[in-house]
Amino acid sequence: MDISHRTVLIVGGTSGIGRELARRFAAAGSTVAVAGRDPRSLADLAAEGFGAFTLDVTDGPSVTAARDAVLARHPDLDTVVTMAGVMLLEDLRDPAHFDTARTTIDTNLLGTIRVIDAFTPHLVGRGAGTFVTVTSGIAFLPFPPMPSYAASKAAVHAYSEALRAQLDGTGVGVVELVPPAVATAGQEKVNPHALPLDDFATEAMDLLSADPTPREILVKGVLMHRWAERDGTYDELVAQRSQALTMLPGRRS
């Protein structure tokens, strides 16, 4: 993928990985717009020169309105990155977790689908473009304290595979970005092994700019997650990660 002359929309790009990718695309020479819910962050990004659009992926009319506003300003849009998401703890012994599960699925999975549905006619109509979906190493190696997060990201992986097959021949590609734990929003405090954001972004952009671009963007730090079943380490690693269940209230002993 030539990252130097694209027109890119990053949905969920107001902080963390998304914001850094926006800056990297812009530094490479692309025109970049960012969409999200936080008005203060959007104002900051607008001050940096990015297009900034209000969009709530859990609200269909909000997605449609943002789509129309983006295309009015950027009719040459050719790349849509869908990365809005939430990571929430759940104790499956407590039925009250269902609200958390519903929020997670609505944001991470259905939010991704809403964004893709909104922009598919435009990209297919152009006869060229790219969707970049964002999953997680946790899609392939579950983190037990966040079961619905793992399930939602595994679902986005499967959806991405099916989307790629259905769009074959249209000129629209589908690339799946698979981050490991990255040191954003306090992740470095929860996980001291989290990959520094700058290192992740550098490696991810190098992979995105490869020709041909891989179907899955797998930085070195996520390979142990992606290939755990193939490598025979899955059960051992899930058992190790299950020790983190002490993060849940009432399970600290």
N, C-alpha and C positions, 0 to 999 in steps of 0.2 A: 504494500500500500504506500503510495506517495503521500506523505503526511504534510507536504509543503504547500499544496495548492488546493486544499479541501475547504468546504464550508461545513462546519461541524456544530451539532447541537449536543450538549451533554446534559441529560436530564438527571438531576440529583448531583449536580456539580458545584454546589455552593460551599462545600467543605471537603476536607480530606482528600482521598484519591481523586475524586472528580475534579476538584478545584485544581489540583496539581496537573492533571492531564490537560485541563483547559489551558493552563499556562504553557505546557509543553507543546501542544498543537499550535498555539499562537506564536511561540518562539520559533517554530519550524516554518512559519509563513502562512498558516491556515487562518481563515476567518472563523471565529469561535463565538457561539452563543451558549449561554448557560440558563437552565431552567430549574426552579426549585420553589420552596415555600417560604424561606426565611427572607423577609424584606430587607433586613439590615445587611445580610450577606450579599443579596442581589445588588443593593446600592453600592457596596464596596466593589463588587465585580464590574459594575457599570462604570465606576470611577477609574477602573483599570483599563477600560476600553472594550470590555466584552459586551455583547448583546445580553440583556438580562430580562428574563420572562418569568412571570409567576405561574407555577404549575403544581398542582397537587395530584399525584398519580392515583390516589384513591377516589378521585372525583372525575367521572367521565366528562361532564361539561367543562371542567377546568382544563382537562387535557385537550379537548376539542378547541377551546378558545385559544389556548397557548399555541396549538398547531397552526391555527389560522394567523395568529400574530407573527409567529416565526416565519412562516412562508411568505407573508406579506413583505417582511423586511429582508428575508434571505431566500428568494425564489430559486437560487441555485443550490440549496441545501442538498448535500450528497452523503452525509454521514450522521447517523443518529446513535448516540451512546446512551443506553438505558441502565442507570445504576442507582436510582433511588432505592433505599432499603432501610430496614431497621433490624437491629440485633437485640433480642430480648430474652431474658432468662425465663424458664418455665419449670415448675415442679409438677410433673405429671401425676403425682399422688394427690394433688389438689385440683378438683374439678374446676375451680375458679380460673385455672390456666387457660381455659378455652377462649376467653376474651383476648388474651395475648396471642394465641394461635391465630385467631381470626384477623387481628391487626397485622400480624406478620405475613400471612398469606395474601391478604388484600393489598399490602404494600409491595412485597417483594415479587410475588408471582403475578397477581392480577394487574398490578401497576405496570409491570413490564409488558404484559399483553396489551393493556390499554394504549400505551405509547406506541408499540409496534403497529397496532391496528390503525392508529391515527396517521402514521406516516407511510405505511405501505403503499397506498395508492400513488402518493407523490413520487416515491423512489422507483416504483415499477413503471410509472408513467415516463420518468426520465430515461429508463432503460439502463440505468447505472446507479450504483450507490452501495452503501454498506451499513448494516446494522451491527453495532457492537453491544452484545449482551454481557452482563456482568454476573458471574456466579461466585464461587468461593471454593477454596480447598475443602471447606466443611461440607460441600455438596458430595464429596467423594469419601471423606473420612469424618463421620459425624462427631460433633462436640456435644456430649450428652446434656449439658445444662441448657442448650439452646436447640431443642428438637425441631420446633417448627421452622426455625431459621435454616437448619440443615435440610429439612424437607422442601422448603420453598426454593432453595438454591439448586437442589437436585432436580426439582421440577423445571426450573429455568434452563438447566443444562439440557434436559430432554426436549423441552420446547424449542430450544435453539437448534438442536439437531433436526427436528421435524420442519422448522421454518426454513432451514437451509435447503432441505430436500424439496420443499414446495416452491421455493423461489428459484430453483435451478432453471437456468435458461432465460431468466428475466434480466440478467445483468446486475442483480442485487445480491451481494454477498452477505454472509453472516459470520461474524468473528466472535468467539466467546473469550472474554477476559476472565482469568481464574486467579484472583489474588489469594495469597496466604494471609496470615495475620500481618497487618501493616501498622506501623506505629503512628496512628492518627487517633484523635479524640480520646486520648487517655489509654489507648491500647498498650502502650509501652509500660504502663503501670500494672495492667492486668497480666500481660504476657511479656516478660523481659526478653523473649526470643523474637518478638515482632520485628519484621524487616523494616529498616528505616525507610520513610516515605520517599526520600530522594533516590535511594538505591532501587526501590521498586519501580518508580516512574521511569528511571533511566533504562532499566532492563526491559520493561514493558514496551516503551516506545521504540526501542531497538527492534524488538520482535514484530511490532505492528508495521514497522517500515520495511520489513523484509519482503523480498519478491521471490516466490509468492509468499503472501502473508499466511502464517499458520492458521488453521481453523480454531485452534485453542492457543491462547497466549499464556504459556506456562513458564513463569520465572523459575529459577533453580529452587527457590525456597518453597515452592508448592509441589514439586515433583513427588516428594514422599507421600503427600496426601493423594495426589491424582492416581498414583500407581500402586497404592498399598495392597489392594486385592491381588493384582498381578504379581507383585513381589513377595506375597506371602506374609506381609507384616501387618495386615489389617486388624486381626483379632488382638494382637499385642498392643497396637497403637490405640485402639478403641478402649482397651482396658486401662491404659495409662491415662487417657483423656477423661475417663470416668472418675478419676480421682478429683477432678474439678467440680464434681457434684457437691462438694463441701461449700461451694459458692452460694448454694441455694439456702434461703432462710430455713432454719430448723434442721439443717443437715451439716452443721459446722463441726460436729464431733467426729 
